[in-house]
Amino acid sequence: MRKVIIFGNSGSGKSTLAKKLKAEGLAHLDLDTIAWQPSMPPERKALDESQKALAEFDASNDSWVIEGCYTDLLEMAANLASEAIFMNLEVDLCIQNAKSRPWERHKYPSKQAQDQNLSMLIEWIAQYPKRTDTFSKSAHEALFSNFNGVKVMLTENL
């Protein structure tokens, strides 16, 4: 049983690494898929609703990779995980990655729709070291520091 959490800033490479682990046979959960209501503008689901979906994913899979930036959800997953990977890339590198990311079909109806959101995403990425919320660098650093299993910090693209 291998259970891995991957976290870091938007554009840090979480999804790319998670897809590599999925190819090795781990079930994959992108926390974006359980964190948001299907509404416009997007709104977070109630935390207990997302946590229930995360618990169901864990119960349905012996080995998995869970990735995202939601420390409130990652803390629950961390209690189940054997490994933690903190994608701690510099903000400029995350912005470069965001500009060149492929179309995320599970999030956007088209590449054009994704690109229309790019300026907002770049601003979000740039705020990472300054924020103090569940999506912040400080929250991720605390999660990494407190994790008791195998842990790795990556500071550059794979």
Salt bridges, closest charged atoms under 4 A:
GLU24 OE1 - ARG2 NH1 3.40
ASP30 OD2 - HIS106 NE2 2.79
ASP30 OD2 - LYS107 NZ 3.93
ASP32 OD2 - LYS107 NZ 2.62
GLU56 OE2 - LYS52 NZ 3.97
ASP58 OD1 - LYS3 NZ 2.69
GLU67 OE2 - HIS28 NE2 2.94
ASP72 OD2 - ARG44 NH2 3.23
GLU83 OE2 - ARG2 NE 2.62
GLU104 OE1 - ARG101 NH1 3.57
GLU104 OE2 - LYS107 NZ 3.25
ASP115 OD1 - LYS111 NZ 2.89
ASP133 OD1 - ARG131 NE 3.44
